[in-house]
């Protein structure tokens, strides 16, 4: 590939690609905003339907099951209809379905109402990451962490707005406020996301819709996607454990008040956001493998410090280090899985990753009951360290983003 060809393919459509990148970033933020808006109202909705902890767990399992099932088929939908089209459709469903759960009057009705919400959540998760891999293939920069940073920022904003509105609005009215705004934002962003001004593939490169790889290369590709999915599982499990158990650890084991306990959650979220905002620069300077391996080692050390520390200062330092080290592991795993396996690769990695988020709360709970919460939280260290052990084994033989889906 000559320098002139590379420059032309990279720079000719800069305005159009920039608009698409902005739109995609906003969609990531919107998804985080909507989900967090629902999550912070779960206690109120649970009280509204008079659900026991077990009944609430079953209702939430309906959402999780629908999300996982949808993730498994969304990859093929992206390949058939285009990742951007599926993203827009899922965003519309997300905005509408978020108004359903607060209207439930019984735990059974809540579970039923959470099914379309779970479908939208699972669909937009895979579609967004698939669309991001498409864009990465065009700009040829490792920008996936920035999109996940936007999702984190959206989550923080959604939780903050939800907290502010909670004293004044019922969950139903809260969702009826944010749903029309989400529909409006989706309508505005859809035009920018659907720009057709894509650069031509570099000279000598196979087109995005080229025939599938030969059988001899398909097997190594599947193996690489499977390894990346395990990395995603470990990272997602670790984040799920931190999100669900850190506030309780600070409150029960270290005697922290509600504000300090909440600050522990915020510390992890902020560290993840900051780490992802600088992720592209780190990946370009040091490479994917080094960033992931070093990040996993650092994060594992921080997880041990935050779990076993006996004073708030080292524990918060451990939480900060854990979040910073872990920030880019999951985004890189998804980006590489998409580069190798297309939308189906993303779907597999995302599904396994989401399974890790579901697996974390109960397993940590069982271990805490048997050995105490500090010991239970040490499980985070080996789970996140999986990335350091597995990354050197991943050999895809192609740069990030060379196999985009139909956009």
ChimeraX attribute file (.defattr): number of C-alpha atoms within 10 A of each C-alpha:
attribute: neighborCount
match mode: 1-to-1
recipient: residues
	/A:1	9
	/A:2	8
	/A:3	7
	/A:4	9
	/A:5	13
	/A:6	13
	/A:7	11
	/A:8	13
	/A:9	19
	/A:10	19
	/A:11	13
	/A:12	14
	/A:13	17
	/A:14	15
	/A:15	11
	/A:16	18
	/A:17	23
	/A:18	15
	/A:19	17
	/A:20	25
	/A:21	21
	/A:22	16
	/A:23	21
	/A:24	25
	/A:25	20
	/A:26	19
	/A:27	27
	/A:28	28
	/A:29	23
	/A:30	25
	/A:31	27
	/A:32	24
	/A:33	27
	/A:34	25
	/A:35	19
	/A:36	22
	/A:37	27
	/A:38	20
	/A:39	15
	/A:40	18
	/A:41	20
	/A:42	17
	/A:43	12
	/A:44	14
	/A:45	25
	/A:46	21
	/A:47	11
	/A:48	17
	/A:49	19
	/A:50	14
	/A:51	20
	/A:52	12
	/A:53	10
	/A:54	9
	/A:55	18
	/A:56	22
	/A:57	13
	/A:58	17
	/A:59	22
	/A:60	20
	/A:61	17
	/A:62	21
	/A:63	24
	/A:64	22
	/A:65	17
	/A:66	21
	/A:67	25
	/A:68	23
	/A:69	16
	/A:70	22
	/A:71	30
	/A:72	21
	/A:73	17
	/A:74	28
	/A:75	27
	/A:76	17
	/A:77	17
	/A:78	27
	/A:79	19
	/A:80	13
	/A:81	13
	/A:82	20
	/A:83	30
	/A:84	25
	/A:85	18
	/A:86	25
	/A:87	29
	/A:88	22
	/A:89	17
	/A:90	25
	/A:91	30
	/A:92	20
	/A:93	19
	/A:94	27
	/A:95	25
	/A:96	20
	/A:97	21
	/A:98	26
	/A:99	23
	/A:100	19
	/A:101	24
	/A:102	26
	/A:103	17
	/A:104	20
	/A:105	15
	/A:106	16
	/A:107	23
	/A:108	17
	/A:109	16
	/A:110	26
	/A:111	21
	/A:112	18
	/A:113	22
	/A:114	28
	/A:115	23
	/A:116	22
	/A:117	27
	/A:118	26
	/A:119	24
	/A:120	28
	/A:121	28
	/A:122	29
	/A:123	31
	/A:124	29
	/A:125	25
	/A:126	32
	/A:127	29
	/A:128	26
	/A:129	26
	/A:130	36
	/A:131	28
	/A:132	28
	/A:133	32
	/A:134	28
	/A:135	25
	/A:136	22
	/A:137	21
	/A:138	22
	/A:139	20
	/A:140	16
	/A:141	15
	/A:142	26
	/A:143	25
	/A:144	26
	/A:145	27
	/A:146	22
	/A:147	24
	/A:148	25
	/A:149	27
	/A:150	24
	/A:151	22
	/A:152	25
	/A:153	22
	/A:154	24
	/A:155	24
	/A:156	21
	/A:157	19
	/A:158	25
	/A:159	22
	/A:160	16
	/A:161	17
	/A:162	24
	/A:163	14
	/A:164	11
	/A:165	15
	/A:166	16
	/A:167	8
	/A:168	10
	/A:169	13
	/A:170	16
	/A:171	25
	/A:172	17
	/A:173	16
	/A:174	20
	/A:175	25
	/A:176	17
	/A:177	13
	/A:178	21
	/A:179	20
	/A:180	13
	/A:181	13
	/A:182	21
	/A:183	17
	/A:184	14
	/A:185	17
	/A:186	22
	/A:187	14
	/A:188	12
	/A:189	19
	/A:190	21
	/A:191	13
	/A:192	18
	/A:193	24
	/A:194	16
	/A:195	13
	/A:196	12
	/A:197	13
	/A:198	17
	/A:199	17
	/A:200	15
	/A:201	17
	/A:202	17
	/A:203	12
	/A:204	7
	/A:205	11
	/A:206	12
	/A:207	14
	/A:208	16
	/A:209	11
	/A:210	9
	/A:211	8
	/A:212	8
	/A:213	10
	/A:214	8
	/A:215	9
	/A:216	8
	/A:217	12
	/A:218	14
	/A:219	12
	/A:220	16
	/A:221	22
	/A:222	16
	/A:223	15
	/A:224	24
	/A:225	29
	/A:226	18
	/A:227	22
	/A:228	33
	/A:229	26
	/A:230	21
	/A:231	30
	/A:232	31
	/A:233	28
	/A:234	28
	/A:235	29
	/A:236	27
	/A:237	26
	/A:238	29
	/A:239	24
	/A:240	22
	/A:241	25
	/A:242	26
	/A:243	19
	/A:244	17
	/A:245	20
	/A:246	24
	/A:247	22
	/A:248	20
	/A:249	21
	/A:250	27
	/A:251	17
	/A:252	13
	/A:253	15
	/A:254	15
	/A:255	14
	/A:256	17
	/A:257	13
	/A:258	12
	/A:259	10
	/A:260	15
	/A:261	19
	/A:262	16
	/A:263	16
	/A:264	26
	/A:265	20
	/A:266	17
	/A:267	18
	/A:268	25
	/A:269	25
	/A:270	19
	/A:271	21
	/A:272	26
	/A:273	25
	/A:274	19
	/A:275	23
	/A:276	29
	/A:277	21
	/A:278	16
	/A:279	27
	/A:280	19
	/A:281	15
	/A:282	17
	/A:283	20
	/A:284	13
	/A:285	11
	/A:286	11
	/A:287	13
	/A:288	21
	/A:289	17
	/A:290	16
	/A:291	21
	/A:292	27
	/A:293	23
	/A:294	16
	/A:295	26
	/A:296	29
	/A:297	22
	/A:298	21
	/A:299	28
	/A:300	29
	/A:301	21
	/A:302	26
	/A:303	30
	/A:304	22
	/A:305	21
	/A:306	28
	/A:307	25
	/A:308	17
	/A:309	17
	/A:310	14
	/A:311	13
	/A:312	16
	/A:313	11
	/A:314	16
	/A:315	22
	/A:316	21
	/A:317	16
	/A:318	25
	/A:319	28
	/A:320	23
	/A:321	26
	/A:322	33
	/A:323	29
	/A:324	25
	/A:325	28
	/A:326	33
	/A:327	31
	/A:328	31
	/A:329	28
	/A:330	26
	/A:331	24
	/A:332	25
	/A:333	29
	/A:334	30
	/A:335	28
	/A:336	30
	/A:337	34
	/A:338	32
	/A:339	28
	/A:340	27
	/A:341	24
	/A:342	27
	/A:343	33
	/A:344	25
	/A:345	27
	/A:346	33
	/A:347	32
	/A:348	26
	/A:349	32
	/A:350	28
	/A:351	24
	/A:352	25
	/A:353	25
	/A:354	22
	/A:355	20
	/A:356	23
	/A:357	21
	/A:358	17
	/A:359	17
	/A:360	23
	/A:361	17
	/A:362	12
	/A:363	14
	/A:364	25
	/A:365	18
	/A:366	13
	/A:367	16
	/A:368	15
	/A:369	11
	/A:370	11
	/A:371	11
	/A:372	15
	/A:373	22
	/A:374	22
	/A:375	15
	/A:376	21
	/A:377	24
	/A:378	19
	/A:379	21
	/A:380	27
	/A:381	23
	/A:382	20
	/A:383	20
	/A:384	32
	/A:385	25
	/A:386	21
	/A:387	29
	/A:388	22
	/A:389	14
	/A:390	15
	/A:391	19
	/A:392	12
	/A:393	12
	/A:394	17
	/A:395	13
	/A:396	19
	/A:397	11
	/A:398	11
	/A:399	13
	/A:400	22
	/A:401	25
	/A:402	23
	/A:403	25
	/A:404	27
	/A:405	29
	/A:406	18
	/A:407	22
